[in-house]
């Protein structure tokens, strides 16, 4: 399962909570769009290569610094 299919995605970092949900934060177009995004999913989603649980949230905007 791809967290974000666009090119320009970099610097992922993540952790897995005790409830099994994996949380990833990453940036998109670090020097141009300057977006920080968040994704969450379970191991089952990653294993199937597609969203199958309610935990899946992809491309959630955390910060948009493009206008600064």
N, C-alpha and C positions, 0 to 999 in steps of 0.2 A: 504494500500500500504506500503510495506516495503522499507525503504530507502536503506538498505544493508542487504542481507540475511545471511551474514557470522556471525559466533559467534565471540566474541571479540570486538564488536562495543560498544562504551560507550561515556559518557559525551556529549550528544547532547545539542545544544543550537541554538535558532533560533529566527526569527522575520518575520513578514509579512509586505511587502511594501504597499504603498497606492494603487498600481496597482493590489493588490491581490496575488502576487507571494510570496510564503513562502520560506525562505532561512534557511537551517539548516547546521551547521558545527558540525562535530563529529570526534572522533578518532577511529582507528582500531588497535588492538593489541598494546596497549599503551606502553608496556615495551619491546616488541620484534620487531615488524615491524615499530612501531612508525609513523604511517601514520595519517595525518589530511586530512579529506575529506569534500566535500561540496555537498549538494543536493538542488535542487529547484523544486517546484511544486505548483499547485493551489489546493484550497479546493476541486474542482471537481475531481481531480485525487485521492486525499485521500478518498473521498466518494465512488468512484467507485472501489477503491482498485487496480487500474492499471493506467498507463499513458494514458491520453486521450487528453491532451493539449500540445501545443508547449513549455510550460514553463518547462517541465520535463527534469531535468538533474540529473542523479544519479551517485554516486561514482566518483566524479570529484576530482582528487588529488590536494591538496593545498600544502602539505609538506610531504616529504619522508625523515625522519631523521634516517633511518635504517642503513646507512653506516657511521654514525658519531661515 
